[in-house]
């Protein structure tokens, strides 16, 4: 039932983030490999092996679709013409205006097709997913579950697209979310990413639960996500 969830290429320029993801998988969802295909790669976008292709790239952009800083800058450099750096950004901002009047709230996801002139690229990428983790470039440690919310929204959009479209998104590429200028720790990022995937797959496989959630079930899932940001002392008290 998870056939509509694409393979995820996890691009990490810092190998410690791959280790953190593997640790989170072992702790929160050891069964992940039997459900989803996650391929970690230690590299940068501009140094990625030419053989690596994907249908969609995830932008952890700000809410206004400015693709001119951090990983978003790398996306613009990779997919916009050399003489028109803002080509992809203009398409993104126009789409965000149509869907969100120009402001996509943090934690949402908007799938934006590449403009026709940008579709012919060596990566075969045709989509960018705008998944803002912050309104503007800033520390978002205070926004305790924004990574979980963003991953959930991303999965909803791509799985929903694949359910109804003949042109499937079979493979996407993403980098760690909110872990740069957002200052979210690699431990929190990785745990929330794993838990969002775990809960989403459960939702796909168990509609009878997720279409009529009861409070005890809701609290169980909420408590599990809360362990990613509570202190060790708070988690100990919660379990006692």
Secondary structure, DSSP 8 states (H G I E B T S, - for coil): --TTS-EEEEEESSHHHHHHHHHHHHHH-GGGGGT--EEEEES-GGGS-TT---SEEEE--BTT----SHHHHHHHHHHS-TT-TTHHHHHHHHHHHHHHTT---TT--EEEE--GGGS--TT---EEEE--SBSSSS--TTSTTHHHHHHHHHHHHHHHHHHH-SS---EEEEE-SS-STT---HHHHHHHHHHHHHHHHHHHH-HHHHTS--HHHHHHHHHHHHTTTS-HHHHHHHH-
